[in-house]
Amino acid sequence: MKKAGVFFGHELLFGRLAVVSHLGFYVYNPYKSNKFYYERIGLKYQFTRQLWGAADLKVHRGSADVVELKLGVKL
């Protein structure tokens, strides 16, 4: 199932830890199985200047849909 969306959000920093929240809207959702918007909340931790990890929860109208674990590198 393919979907496309746009979102806006922010990161609230507490030293190396950040609380992340996004509000997104689907611009392409042919199956209409979910509502037209979603929320993503999570925590992001900066291990070093270049390496970070995060855990996010994607929510549709109060019902958790996806758990994401992320590991990233800044170039």
PDB file of N, H, CA, C and O in Angstrom:
ATOM      1  N   MET A   1       0.847  -1.169   0.000  1.00  0.00           N
ATOM      2  CA  MET A   1       0.000   0.000   0.000  1.00  0.00           C
ATOM      3  C   MET A   1       0.896   1.238   0.000  1.00  0.00           C
ATOM      4  O   MET A   1       1.751   1.387   0.873  1.00  0.00           O
ATOM      5  N   LYS A   2       0.705   2.103  -0.954  1.00  0.00           N
ATOM      6  H   LYS A   2       0.011   1.982  -1.663  1.00  0.00           H
ATOM      7  CA  LYS A   2       1.496   3.323  -1.053  1.00  0.00           C
ATOM      8  C   LYS A   2       0.676   4.497  -0.542  1.00  0.00           C
ATOM      9  O   LYS A   2      -0.516   4.619  -0.823  1.00  0.00           O
ATOM     10  N   LYS A   3       1.342   5.351   0.210  1.00  0.00           N
ATOM     11  H   LYS A   3       2.310   5.252   0.438  1.00  0.00           H
ATOM     12  CA  LYS A   3       0.747   6.580   0.716  1.00  0.00           C
ATOM     13  C   LYS A   3       1.787   7.683   0.607  1.00  0.00           C
ATOM     14  O   LYS A   3       2.988   7.415   0.642  1.00  0.00           O
ATOM     15  N   ALA A   4       1.337   8.901   0.477  1.00  0.00           N
ATOM     16  H   ALA A   4       0.362   9.119   0.449  1.00  0.00           H
ATOM     17  CA  ALA A   4       2.239  10.046   0.489  1.00  0.00           C
ATOM     18  C   ALA A   4       1.624  11.109   1.390  1.00  0.00           C
ATOM     19  O   ALA A   4       0.408  11.299   1.409  1.00  0.00           O
ATOM     20  N   GLY A   5       2.473  11.789   2.125  1.00  0.00           N
ATOM     21  H   GLY A   5       3.461  11.635   2.109  1.00  0.00           H
ATOM     22  CA  GLY A   5       1.970  12.805   3.037  1.00  0.00           C
ATOM     23  C   GLY A   5       2.968  13.913   3.265  1.00  0.00           C
ATOM     24  O   GLY A   5       4.134  13.812   2.885  1.00  0.00           O
ATOM     25  N   VAL A   6       2.501  14.957   3.883  1.00  0.00           N
ATOM     26  H   VAL A   6       1.553  15.039   4.193  1.00  0.00           H
ATOM     27  CA  VAL A   6       3.342  16.065   4.312  1.00  0.00           C
ATOM     28  C   VAL A   6       3.139  16.242   5.806  1.00  0.00           C
ATOM     29  O   VAL A   6       2.069  15.943   6.335  1.00  0.00           O
ATOM     30  N   PHE A   7       4.168  16.728   6.482  1.00  0.00           N
ATOM     31  H   PHE A   7       5.038  16.971   6.052  1.00  0.00           H
ATOM     32  CA  PHE A   7       4.043  16.899   7.930  1.00  0.00           C
ATOM     33  C   PHE A   7       4.812  18.122   8.376  1.00  0.00           C
ATOM     34  O   PHE A   7       5.679  18.632   7.666  1.00  0.00           O
ATOM     35  N   PHE A   8       4.473  18.583   9.569  1.00  0.00           N
ATOM     36  H   PHE A   8       3.769  18.170  10.145  1.00  0.00           H
ATOM     37  CA  PHE A   8       5.264  19.612  10.238  1.00  0.00           C
ATOM     38  C   PHE A   8       5.376  19.209  11.690  1.00  0.00           C
ATOM     39  O   PHE A   8       4.521  18.496  12.215  1.00  0.00           O
ATOM     40  N   GLY A   9       6.438  19.670  12.344  1.00  0.00           N
ATOM     41  H   GLY A   9       7.133  20.249  11.918  1.00  0.00           H
ATOM     42  CA  GLY A   9       6.652  19.267  13.720  1.00  0.00           C
ATOM     43  C   GLY A   9       7.803  20.011  14.344  1.00  0.00           C
ATOM     44  O   GLY A   9       8.290  21.011  13.817  1.00  0.00           O
ATOM     45  N   HIS A  10       8.233  19.491  15.496  1.00  0.00           N
ATOM     46  H   HIS A  10       7.838  18.678  15.924  1.00  0.00           H
ATOM     47  CA  HIS A  10       9.327  20.146  16.201  1.00  0.00           C
ATOM     48  C   HIS A  10      10.073  19.140  17.064  1.00  0.00           C
ATOM     49  O   HIS A  10       9.608  18.022  17.289  1.00  0.00           O
ATOM     50  N   GLU A  11      11.230  19.555  17.537  1.00  0.00           N
ATOM     51  H   GLU A  11      11.608  20.463  17.354  1.00  0.00           H
ATOM     52  CA  GLU A  11      12.030  18.810  18.498  1.00  0.00           C
ATOM     53  C   GLU A  11      12.269  19.705  19.702  1.00  0.00           C
ATOM     54  O   GLU A  11      12.788  20.812  19.559  1.00  0.00           O
ATOM     55  N   LEU A  12      11.903  19.245  20.863  1.00  0.00           N
ATOM     56  H   LEU A  12      11.482  18.346  20.979  1.00  0.00           H
ATOM     57  CA  LEU A  12      12.128  19.966  22.109  1.00  0.00           C
ATOM     58  C   LEU A  12      13.371  19.371  22.754  1.00  0.00           C
ATOM     59  O   LEU A  12      13.347  18.227  23.209  1.00  0.00           O
ATOM     60  N   LEU A  13      14.456  20.137  22.795  1.00  0.00           N
ATOM     61  H   LEU A  13      14.475  21.065  22.425  1.00  0.00           H
ATOM     62  CA  LEU A  13      15.754  19.629  23.233  1.00  0.00           C
ATOM     63  C   LEU A  13      15.947  19.745  24.742  1.00  0.00           C
ATOM     64  O   LEU A  13      15.616  20.760  25.355  1.00  0.00           O
ATOM     65  N   PHE A  14      16.487  18.683  25.316  1.00  0.00           N
ATOM     66  H   PHE A  14      16.755  17.858  24.818  1.00  0.00           H
ATOM     67  CA  PHE A  14      16.923  18.633  26.713  1.00  0.00           C
ATOM     68  C   PHE A  14      18.336  18.064  26.720  1.00  0.00           C
ATOM     69  O   PHE A  14      18.532  16.896  27.055  1.00  0.00           O
ATOM     70  N   GLY A  15      19.315  18.876  26.356  1.00  0.00           N
ATOM     71  H   GLY A  15      19.155  19.825  26.083  1.00  0.00           H
ATOM     72  CA  GLY A  15      20.685  18.385  26.239  1.00  0.00           C
ATOM     73  C   GLY A  15      20.811  17.470  25.034  1.00  0.00           C
ATOM     74  O   GLY A  15      20.595  17.901  23.901  1.00  0.00           O
ATOM     75  N   ARG A  16      21.162  16.200  25.269  1.00  0.00           N
ATOM     76  H   ARG A  16      21.337  15.850  26.189  1.00  0.00           H
ATOM     77  CA  ARG A  16      21.294  15.225  24.181  1.00  0.00           C
ATOM     78  C   ARG A  16      19.972  14.548  23.820  1.00  0.00           C
ATOM     79  O   ARG A  16      19.878  13.888  22.785  1.00  0.00           O
ATOM     80  N   LEU A  17      18.964  14.703  24.653  1.00  0.00           N
ATOM     81  H   LEU A  17      19.040  15.239  25.494  1.00  0.00           H
ATOM     82  CA  LEU A  17      17.664  14.062  24.436  1.00  0.00           C
ATOM     83  C   LEU A  17      16.681  15.066  23.847  1.00  0.00           C
ATOM     84  O   LEU A  17      16.661  16.230  24.246  1.00  0.00           O
ATOM     85  N   ALA A  18      15.869  14.613  22.898  1.00  0.00           N
ATOM     86  H   ALA A  18      15.885  13.668  22.574  1.00  0.00           H
ATOM     87  CA  ALA A  18      14.860  15.473  22.284  1.00  0.00           C
ATOM     88  C   ALA A  18      13.520  14.752  22.263  1.00  0.00           C
ATOM     89  O   ALA A  18      13.454  13.554  21.984  1.00  0.00           O
ATOM     90  N   VAL A  19      12.459  15.485  22.557  1.00  0.00           N
ATOM     91  H   VAL A  19      12.513  16.458  22.783  1.00  0.00           H
ATOM     92  CA  VAL A  19      11.095  14.981  22.408  1.00  0.00           C
ATOM     93  C   VAL A  19      10.613  15.485  21.050  1.00  0.00           C
ATOM     94  O   VAL A  19      10.630  16.688  20.786  1.00  0.00           O
ATOM     95  N   VAL A  20      10.185  14.566  20.196  1.00  0.00           N
ATOM     96  H   VAL A  20      10.172  13.589  20.410  1.00  0.00           H
ATOM     97  CA  VAL A  20       9.818  14.882  18.826  1.00  0.00           C
ATOM     98  C   VAL A  20       8.311  14.695  18.649  1.00  0.00           C
ATOM     99  O   VAL A  20       7.749  13.695  19.096  1.00  0.00           O
ATOM    100  N   SER A  21       7.661  15.656  18.000  1.00  0.00           N
ATOM    101  H   SER A  21       8.117  16.468  17.636  1.00  0.00           H
ATOM    102  CA  SER A  21       6.245  15.488  17.664  1.00  0.00           C
ATOM    103  C   SER A  21       5.987  16.050  16.272  1.00  0.00           C
ATOM    104  O   SER A  21       6.489  17.116  15.914  1.00  0.00           O
ATOM    105  N   HIS A  22       5.199  15.318  15.495  1.00  0.00           N
ATOM    106  H   HIS A  22       4.792  14.452  15.786  1.00  0.00           H
ATOM    107  CA  HIS A  22       4.844  15.711  14.137  1.00  0.00           C
ATOM    108  C   HIS A  22       3.343  15.558  13.950  1.00  0.00           C
ATOM    109  O   HIS A  22       2.714  14.698  14.565  1.00  0.00           O
ATOM    110  N   LEU A  23       2.787  16.384  13.111  1.00  0.00           N
ATOM    111  H   LEU A  23       3.298  17.083  12.610  1.00  0.00           H
ATOM    112  CA  LEU A  23       1.409  16.239  12.653  1.00  0.00           C
ATOM    113  C   LEU A  23       1.471  16.173  11.145  1.00  0.00           C
ATOM    114  O   LEU A  23       1.986  17.084  10.497  1.00  0.00           O
ATOM    115  N   GLY A  24       0.940  15.079  10.575  1.00  0.00           N
ATOM    116  H   GLY A  24       0.522  14.339  11.101  1.00  0.00           H
ATOM    117  CA  GLY A  24       1.034  14.873   9.136  1.00  0.00           C
ATOM    118  C   GLY A  24      -0.326  14.708   8.495  1.00  0.00           C
ATOM    119  O   GLY A  24      -1.297  14.317   9.142  1.00  0.00           O
ATOM    120  N   PHE A  25      -0.375  15.012   7.213  1.00  0.00           N
ATOM    121  H   PHE A  25       0.414  15.329   6.687  1.00  0.00           H
ATOM    122  CA  PHE A  25      -1.597  14.896   6.425  1.00  0.00           C
ATOM    123  C   PHE A  25      -1.285  14.110   5.159  1.00  0.00           C
ATOM    124  O   PHE A  25      -0.289  14.379   4.487  1.00  0.00           O
ATOM    125  N   TYR A  26      -2.126  13.150   4.835  1.00  0.00           N
ATOM    126  H   TYR A  26      -2.935  12.931   5.381  1.00  0.00           H
ATOM    127  CA  TYR A  26      -1.947  12.375   3.613  1.00  0.00           C
ATOM    128  C   TYR A  26      -2.411  13.184   2.414  1.00  0.00           C
ATOM    129  O   TYR A  26      -3.517  13.724   2.410  1.00  0.00           O
ATOM    130  N   VAL A  27      -1.567  13.264   1.403  1.00  0.00           N
ATOM    131  H   VAL A  27      -0.668  12.825   1.406  1.00  0.00           H
ATOM    132  CA  VAL A  27      -1.959  13.905   0.145  1.00  0.00           C
ATOM    133  C   VAL A  27      -2.300  12.852  -0.904  1.00  0.00           C
ATOM    134  O   VAL A  27      -2.946  13.156  -1.907  1.00  0.00           O
ATOM    135  N   TYR A  28      -1.863  11.610  -0.671  1.00  0.00           N
ATOM    136  H   TYR A  28      -1.338  11.364   0.144  1.00  0.00           H
ATOM    137  CA  TYR A  28      -2.213  10.486  -1.534  1.00  0.00           C
ATOM    138  C   TYR A  28      -2.477   9.284  -0.642  1.00  0.00           C
ATOM    139  O   TYR A  28      -1.559   8.791   0.013  1.00  0.00           O
ATOM    140  N   ASN A  29      -3.706   8.808  -0.605  1.00  0.00           N
ATOM    141  H   ASN A  29      -4.452   9.209  -1.137  1.00  0.00           H
ATOM    142  CA  ASN A  29      -4.104   7.667   0.211  1.00  0.00           C
ATOM    143  C   ASN A  29      -5.280   6.986  -0.494  1.00  0.00           C
ATOM    144  O   ASN A  29      -6.433   7.221  -0.133  1.00  0.00           O
ATOM    145  N   PRO A  30      -5.001   6.145  -1.495  1.00  0.00           N
ATOM    146  CA  PRO A  30      -6.077   5.608  -2.334  1.00  0.00           C
ATOM    147  C   PRO A  30      -7.026   4.650  -1.614  1.00  0.00           C
ATOM    148  O   PRO A  30      -8.164   4.486  -2.052  1.00  0.00           O
ATOM    149  N   TYR A  31      -6.595   4.014  -0.529  1.00  0.00           N
ATOM    150  H   TYR A  31      -5.670   4.147  -0.173  1.00  0.00           H
ATOM    151  CA  TYR A  31      -7.420   3.001   0.122  1.00  0.00           C
ATOM    152  C   TYR A  31      -8.308   3.540   1.227  1.00  0.00           C
ATOM    153  O   TYR A  31      -9.262   2.876   1.630  1.00  0.00           O
ATOM    154  N   LYS A  32      -8.010   4.733   1.725  1.00  0.00           N
ATOM    155  H   LYS A  32      -7.235   5.273   1.398  1.00  0.00           H
ATOM    156  CA  LYS A  32      -8.812   5.394   2.760  1.00  0.00           C
ATOM    157  C   LYS A  32      -9.030   4.511   3.992  1.00  0.00           C
ATOM    158  O   LYS A  32     -10.067   4.602   4.649  1.00  0.00           O
ATOM    159  N   SER A  33      -8.052   3.658   4.300  1.00  0.00           N
ATOM    160  H   SER A  33      -7.209   3.584   3.766  1.00  0.00           H
ATOM    161  CA  SER A  33      -8.171   2.782   5.466  1.00  0.00           C
ATOM    162  C   SER A  33      -7.974   3.539   6.774  1.00  0.00           C
ATOM    163  O   SER A  33      -8.494   3.132   7.813  1.00  0.00           O
ATOM    164  N   ASN A  34      -7.231   4.630   6.726  1.00  0.00           N
ATOM    165  H   ASN A  34      -6.809   4.961   5.882  1.00  0.00           H
ATOM    166  CA  ASN A  34      -7.007   5.459   7.903  1.00  0.00           C
ATOM    167  C   ASN A  34      -7.586   6.842   7.654  1.00  0.00           C
ATOM    168  O   ASN A  34      -8.014   7.159   6.544  1.00  0.00           O
ATOM    169  N   LYS A  35      -7.595   7.644   8.675  1.00  0.00           N
ATOM    170  H   LYS A  35      -7.247   7.387   9.577  1.00  0.00           H
ATOM    171  CA  LYS A  35      -8.055   9.018   8.516  1.00  0.00           C
ATOM    172  C   LYS A  35      -7.036   9.812   7.704  1.00  0.00           C
ATOM    173  O   LYS A  35      -5.969   9.295   7.376  1.00  0.00           O
ATOM    174  N   PHE A  36      -7.352  11.043   7.383  1.00  0.00           N
ATOM    175  H   PHE A  36      -8.220  11.463   7.650  1.00  0.00           H
ATOM    176  CA  PHE A  36      -6.514  11.850   6.507  1.00  0.00           C
ATOM    177  C   PHE A  36      -5.314  12.457   7.224  1.00  0.00           C
ATOM    178  O   PHE A  36      -4.485  13.103   6.583  1.00  0.00           O
ATOM    179  N   TYR A  37      -5.199  12.268   8.532  1.00  0.00           N
ATOM    180  H   TYR A  37      -5.873  11.743   9.053  1.00  0.00           H
ATOM    181  CA  TYR A  37      -4.065  12.829   9.260  1.00  0.00           C
ATOM    182  C   TYR A  37      -3.485  11.785  10.208  1.00  0.00           C
ATOM    183  O   TYR A  37      -4.122  10.772  10.498  1.00  0.00           O
ATOM    184  N   TYR A  38      -2.269  12.041  10.688  1.00  0.00           N
ATOM    185  H   TYR A  38      -1.750  12.864  10.453  1.00  0.00           H
ATOM    186  CA  TYR A  38      -1.621  11.173  11.661  1.00  0.00           C
ATOM    187  C   TYR A  38      -0.730  12.012  12.559  1.00  0.00           C
ATOM    188  O   TYR A  38      -0.385  13.149  12.238  1.00  0.00           O
ATOM    189  N   GLU A  39      -0.368  11.430  13.684  1.00  0.00           N
ATOM    190  H   GLU A  39      -0.648  10.506  13.944  1.00  0.00           H
ATOM    191  CA  GLU A  39       0.559  12.064  14.617  1.00  0.00           C
ATOM    192  C   GLU A  39       1.736  11.128  14.813  1.00  0.00           C
ATOM    193  O   GLU A  39       1.573   9.908  14.802  1.00  0.00           O
ATOM    194  N   ARG A  40       2.911  11.689  14.991  1.00  0.00           N
ATOM    195  H   ARG A  40       3.043  12.680  15.000  1.00  0.00           H
ATOM    196  CA  ARG A  40       4.097  10.899  15.302  1.00  0.00           C
ATOM    197  C   ARG A  40       4.758  11.537  16.508  1.00  0.00           C
ATOM    198  O   ARG A  40       5.089  12.723  16.496  1.00  0.00           O
ATOM    199  N   ILE A  41       4.946  10.744  17.543  1.00  0.00           N
ATOM    200  H   ILE A  41       4.677   9.781  17.553  1.00  0.00           H
ATOM    201  CA  ILE A  41       5.611  11.230  18.756  1.00  0.00           C
ATOM    202  C   ILE A  41       6.774  10.292  19.062  1.00  0.00           C
ATOM    203  O   ILE A  41       6.722   9.101  18.751  1.00  0.00           O
ATOM    204  N   GLY A  42       7.820  10.838  19.671  1.00  0.00           N
ATOM    205  H   GLY A  42       7.862  11.805  19.923  1.00  0.00           H
ATOM    206  CA  GLY A  42       8.958   9.986  19.957  1.00  0.00           C
ATOM    207  C   GLY A  42      10.058  10.686  20.713  1.00  0.00           C
ATOM    208  O   GLY A  42       9.955  11.855  21.084  1.00  0.00           O
ATOM    209  N   LEU A  43      11.122   9.925  20.929  1.00  0.00           N
ATOM    210  H   LEU A  43      11.206   8.975  20.628  1.00  0.00           H
ATOM    211  CA  LEU A  43      12.322  10.409  21.598  1.00  0.00           C
ATOM    212  C   LEU A  43      13.511  10.208  20.679  1.00  0.00           C
ATOM    213  O   LEU A  43      13.622   9.198  19.983  1.00  0.00           O
ATOM    214  N   LYS A  44      14.403  11.198  20.691  1.00  0.00           N
ATOM    215  H   LYS A  44      14.314  12.019  21.256  1.00  0.00           H
ATOM    216  CA  LYS A  44      15.619  11.142  19.884  1.00  0.00           C
ATOM    217  C   LYS A  44      16.802  11.412  20.810  1.00  0.00           C
ATOM    218  O   LYS A  44      16.753  12.326  21.632  1.00  0.00           O
ATOM    219  N   TYR A  45      17.869  10.614  20.675  1.00  0.00           N
ATOM    220  H   TYR A  45      17.908   9.872  20.007  1.00  0.00           H
ATOM    221  CA  TYR A  45      19.042  10.779  21.525  1.00  0.00           C
ATOM    222  C   TYR A  45      20.278  10.957  20.654  1.00  0.00           C
ATOM    223  O   TYR A  45      20.504  10.186  19.721  1.00  0.00           O
ATOM    224  N   GLN A  46      21.071  11.970  20.960  1.00  0.00           N
ATOM    225  H   GLN A  46      20.887  12.596  21.718  1.00  0.00           H
ATOM    226  CA  GLN A  46      22.294  12.284  20.224  1.00  0.00           C
ATOM    227  C   GLN A  46      23.465  11.598  20.940  1.00  0.00           C
ATOM    228  O   GLN A  46      23.904  12.067  21.989  1.00  0.00           O
ATOM    229  N   PHE A  47      23.979  10.480  20.375  1.00  0.00           N
ATOM    230  H   PHE A  47      23.622  10.098  19.522  1.00  0.00           H
ATOM    231  CA  PHE A  47      25.077   9.747  20.995  1.00  0.00           C
ATOM    232  C   PHE A  47      26.393  10.509  20.875  1.00  0.00           C
ATOM    233  O   PHE A  47      27.112  10.680  21.860  1.00  0.00           O
ATOM    234  N   THR A  48      26.702  10.960  19.672  1.00  0.00           N
ATOM    235  H   THR A  48      26.118  10.821  18.872  1.00  0.00           H
ATOM    236  CA  THR A  48      27.886  11.779  19.417  1.00  0.00           C
ATOM    237  C   THR A  48      27.443  12.942  18.523  1.00  0.00           C
ATOM    238  O   THR A  48      26.249  13.110  18.277  1.00  0.00           O
ATOM    239  N   ARG A  49      28.388  13.737  18.041  1.00  0.00           N
ATOM    240  H   ARG A  49      29.358  13.601  18.241  1.00  0.00           H
ATOM    241  CA  ARG A  49      28.009  14.862  17.154  1.00  0.00           C
ATOM    242  C   ARG A  49      27.406  14.375  15.848  1.00  0.00           C
ATOM    243  O   ARG A  49      26.588  15.075  15.251  1.00  0.00           O
ATOM    244  N   GLN A  50      27.797  13.176  15.386  1.00  0.00           N
ATOM    245  H   GLN A  50      28.462  12.607  15.871  1.00  0.00           H
ATOM    246  CA  GLN A  50      27.299  12.665  14.118  1.00  0.00           C
ATOM    247  C   GLN A  50      26.285  11.524  14.248  1.00  0.00           C
ATOM    248  O   GLN A  50      25.520  11.299  13.311  1.00  0.00           O
ATOM    249  N   LEU A  51      26.248  10.805  15.353  1.00  0.00           N
ATOM    250  H   LEU A  51      26.870  10.988  16.115  1.00  0.00           H
ATOM    251  CA  LEU A  51      25.428   9.599  15.497  1.00  0.00           C
ATOM    252  C   LEU A  51      24.244   9.828  16.431  1.00  0.00           C
ATOM    253  O   LEU A  51      24.411  10.307  17.552  1.00  0.00           O
ATOM    254  N   TRP A  52      23.034   9.478  15.956  1.00  0.00           N
ATOM    255  H   TRP A  52      22.898   9.089  15.045  1.00  0.00           H
ATOM    256  CA  TRP A  52      21.838   9.626  16.774  1.00  0.00           C
ATOM    257  C   TRP A  52      20.924   8.416  16.612  1.00  0.00           C
ATOM    258  O   TRP A  52      21.003   7.692  15.619  1.00  0.00           O
ATOM    259  N   GLY A  53      20.061   8.207  17.593  1.00  0.00           N
ATOM    260  H   GLY A  53      19.997   8.795  18.400  1.00  0.00           H
ATOM    261  CA  GLY A  53      19.070   7.139  17.547  1.00  0.00           C
ATOM    262  C   GLY A  53      17.733   7.679  18.005  1.00  0.00           C
ATOM    263  O   GLY A  53      17.673   8.657  18.751  1.00  0.00           O
ATOM    264  N   ALA A  54      16.651   7.039  17.556  1.00  0.00           N
ATOM    265  H   ALA A  54      16.700   6.245  16.950  1.00  0.00           H
ATOM    266  CA  ALA A  54      15.315   7.518  17.901  1.00  0.00           C
ATOM    267  C   ALA A  54      14.331   6.361  17.948  1.00  0.00           C
ATOM    268  O   ALA A  54      14.535   5.323  17.318  1.00  0.00           O
ATOM    269  N   ALA A  55      13.266   6.558  18.703  1.00  0.00           N
ATOM    270  H   ALA A  55      13.100   7.401  19.214  1.00  0.00           H
ATOM    271  CA  ALA A  55      12.130   5.641  18.749  1.00  0.00           C
ATOM    272  C   ALA A  55      10.869   6.486  18.617  1.00  0.00           C
ATOM    273  O   ALA A  55      10.647   7.407  19.403  1.00  0.00           O
ATOM    274  N   ASP A  56      10.041   6.169  17.617  1.00  0.00           N
ATOM    275  H   ASP A  56      10.221   5.420  16.979  1.00  0.00           H
ATOM    276  CA  ASP A  56       8.830   6.931  17.331  1.00  0.00           C
ATOM    277  C   ASP A  56       7.619   6.020  17.340  1.00  0.00           C
ATOM    278  O   ASP A  56       7.723   4.814  17.118  1.00  0.00           O
ATOM    279  N   LEU A  57       6.474   6.617  17.600  1.00  0.00           N
ATOM    280  H   LEU A  57       6.389   7.597  17.780  1.00  0.00           H
ATOM    281  CA  LEU A  57       5.195   5.929  17.554  1.00  0.00           C
ATOM    282  C   LEU A  57       4.275   6.715  16.629  1.00  0.00           C
ATOM    283  O   LEU A  57       4.033   7.902  16.848  1.00  0.00           O
ATOM    284  N   LYS A  58       3.762   6.052  15.593  1.00  0.00           N
ATOM    285  H   LYS A  58       3.958   5.088  15.415  1.00  0.00           H
ATOM    286  CA  LYS A  58       2.840   6.699  14.658  1.00  0.00           C
ATOM    287  C   LYS A  58       1.416   6.354  15.076  1.00  0.00           C
ATOM    288  O   LYS A  58       1.085   5.186  15.282  1.00  0.00           O
ATOM    289  N   VAL A  59       0.585   7.372  15.199  1.00  0.00           N
ATOM    290  H   VAL A  59       0.855   8.321  15.032  1.00  0.00           H
ATOM    291  CA  VAL A  59      -0.753   7.217  15.773  1.00  0.00           C
ATOM    292  C   VAL A  59      -1.802   7.766  14.807  1.00  0.00           C
ATOM    293  O   VAL A  59      -1.643   8.853  14.253  1.00  0.00           O
ATOM    294  N   HIS A  60      -2.875   6.999  14.614  1.00  0.00           N
ATOM    295  H   HIS A  60      -3.005   6.116  15.065  1.00  0.00           H
ATOM    296  CA  HIS A  60      -4.041   7.462  13.868  1.00  0.00           C
ATOM    297  C   HIS A  60      -5.213   7.548  14.835  1.00  0.00           C
ATOM    298  O   HIS A  60      -5.715   6.519  15.287  1.00  0.00           O
ATOM    299  N   ARG A  61      -5.657   8.760  15.158  1.00  0.00           N
ATOM    300  H   ARG A  61      -5.250   9.596  14.790  1.00  0.00           H
ATOM    301  CA  ARG A  61      -6.806   9.009  16.054  1.00  0.00           C
ATOM    302  C   ARG A  61      -6.732   8.218  17.360  1.00  0.00           C
ATOM    303  O   ARG A  61      -7.705   7.579  17.760  1.00  0.00           O
ATOM    304  N   GLY A  62      -5.592   8.265  18.011  1.00  0.00           N
ATOM    305  H   GLY A  62      -4.802   8.784  17.686  1.00  0.00           H
ATOM    306  CA  GLY A  62      -5.427   7.630  19.312  1.00  0.00           C
ATOM    307  C   GLY A  62      -5.107   6.148  19.268  1.00  0.00           C
ATOM    308  O   GLY A  62      -4.961   5.526  20.320  1.00  0.00           O
ATOM    309  N   SER A  63      -4.996   5.568  18.093  1.00  0.00           N
ATOM    310  H   SER A  63      -5.115   6.074  17.239  1.00  0.00           H
ATOM    311  CA  SER A  63      -4.681   4.153  17.940  1.00  0.00           C
ATOM    312  C   SER A  63      -3.286   4.013  17.330  1.00  0.00           C
ATOM    313  O   SER A  63      -3.037   4.476  16.217  1.00  0.00           O
ATOM    314  N   ALA A  64      -2.386   3.375  18.065  1.00  0.00           N
ATOM    315  H   ALA A  64      -2.588   2.999  18.969  1.00  0.00           H
ATOM    316  CA  ALA A  64      -1.009   3.218  17.591  1.00  0.00           C
ATOM    317  C   ALA A  64      -0.981   2.319  16.358  1.00  0.00           C
ATOM    318  O   ALA A  64      -1.628   1.273  16.324  1.00  0.00           O
ATOM    319  N   ASP A  65      -0.228   2.738  15.354  1.00  0.00           N
ATOM    320  H   ASP A  65       0.298   3.589  15.382  1.00  0.00           H
ATOM    321  CA  ASP A  65      -0.180   2.021  14.088  1.00  0.00           C
ATOM    322  C   ASP A  65       1.199   1.422  13.829  1.00  0.00           C
ATOM    323  O   ASP A  65       1.312   0.264  13.427  1.00  0.00           O
ATOM    324  N   VAL A  66       2.255   2.217  14.063  1.00  0.00           N
ATOM    325  H   VAL A  66       2.163   3.158  14.390  1.00  0.00           H
ATOM    326  CA  VAL A  66       3.614   1.807  13.714  1.00  0.00           C
ATOM    327  C   VAL A  66       4.577   2.235  14.811  1.00  0.00           C
ATOM    328  O   VAL A  66       4.462   3.336  15.350  1.00  0.00           O
ATOM    329  N   VAL A  67       5.528   1.365  15.141  1.00  0.00           N
ATOM    330  H   VAL A  67       5.622   0.471  14.703  1.00  0.00           H
ATOM    331  CA  VAL A  67       6.643   1.721  16.016  1.00  0.00           C
ATOM    332  C   VAL A  67       7.888   1.749  15.141  1.00  0.00           C
ATOM    333  O   VAL A  67       8.170   0.785  14.430  1.00  0.00           O
ATOM    334  N   GLU A  68       8.637   2.854  15.189  1.00  0.00           N
ATOM    335  H   GLU A  68       8.407   3.638  15.767  1.00  0.00           H
ATOM    336  CA  GLU A  68       9.843   2.993  14.388  1.00  0.00           C
ATOM    337  C   GLU A  68      11.055   3.118  15.286  1.00  0.00           C
ATOM    338  O   GLU A  68      11.042   3.879  16.254  1.00  0.00           O
ATOM    339  N   LEU A  69      12.102   2.374  14.969  1.00  0.00           N
ATOM    340  H   LEU A  69      12.112   1.757  14.182  1.00  0.00           H
ATOM    341  CA  LEU A  69      13.395   2.504  15.616  1.00  0.00           C
ATOM    342  C   LEU A  69      14.355   3.020  14.559  1.00  0.00           C
ATOM    343  O   LEU A  69      14.451   2.444  13.475  1.00  0.00           O
ATOM    344  N   LYS A  70      15.068   4.097  14.862  1.00  0.00           N
ATOM    345  H   LYS A  70      14.991   4.564  15.743  1.00  0.00           H
ATOM    346  CA  LYS A  70      15.912   4.747  13.868  1.00  0.00           C
ATOM    347  C   LYS A  70      17.335   4.883  14.387  1.00  0.00           C
ATOM    348  O   LYS A  70      17.563   5.026  15.589  1.00  0.00           O
ATOM    349  N   LEU A  71      18.276   4.838  13.474  1.00  0.00           N
ATOM    350  H   LEU A  71      18.091   4.722  12.498  1.00  0.00           H
ATOM    351  CA  LEU A  71      19.679   5.093  13.744  1.00  0.00           C
ATOM    352  C   LEU A  71      20.176   5.948  12.591  1.00  0.00           C
ATOM    353  O   LEU A  71      20.018   5.575  11.428  1.00  0.00           O
ATOM    354  N   GLY A  72      20.784   7.107  12.903  1.00  0.00           N
ATOM    355  H   GLY A  72      20.913   7.410  13.847  1.00  0.00           H
ATOM    356  CA  GLY A  72      21.177   8.022  11.846  1.00  0.00           C
ATOM    357  C   GLY A  72      22.580   8.554  12.023  1.00  0.00           C
ATOM    358  O   GLY A  72      23.149   8.527  13.114  1.00  0.00           O
ATOM    359  N   VAL A  73      23.132   9.044  10.906  1.00  0.00           N
ATOM    360  H   VAL A  73      22.671   9.066  10.019  1.00  0.00           H
ATOM    361  CA  VAL A  73      24.462   9.643  10.870  1.00  0.00           C
ATOM    362  C   VAL A  73      24.343  10.989  10.160  1.00  0.00           C
ATOM    363  O   VAL A  73      23.785  11.065   9.066  1.00  0.00           O
ATOM    364  N   LYS A  74      24.861  12.042  10.773  1.00  0.00           N
ATOM    365  H   LYS A  74      25.315  11.979  11.662  1.00  0.00           H
ATOM    366  CA  LYS A  74      24.928  13.347  10.117  1.00  0.00           C
ATOM    367  C   LYS A  74      26.188  13.413   9.287  1.00  0.00           C
ATOM    368  O   LYS A  74      27.270  13.048   9.746  1.00  0.00           O
ATOM    369  N   LEU A  75      26.041  13.882   8.060  1.00  0.00           N
ATOM    370  H   LEU A  75      25.161  14.178   7.687  1.00  0.00           H
ATOM    371  CA  LEU A  75      27.209  13.989   7.173  1.00  0.00           C
ATOM    372  C   LEU A  75      27.785  15.375   7.194  1.00  0.00           C
ATOM    373  O   LEU A  75      28.771  15.644   6.507  1.00  0.00           O
TER     374      LEU A  75
END
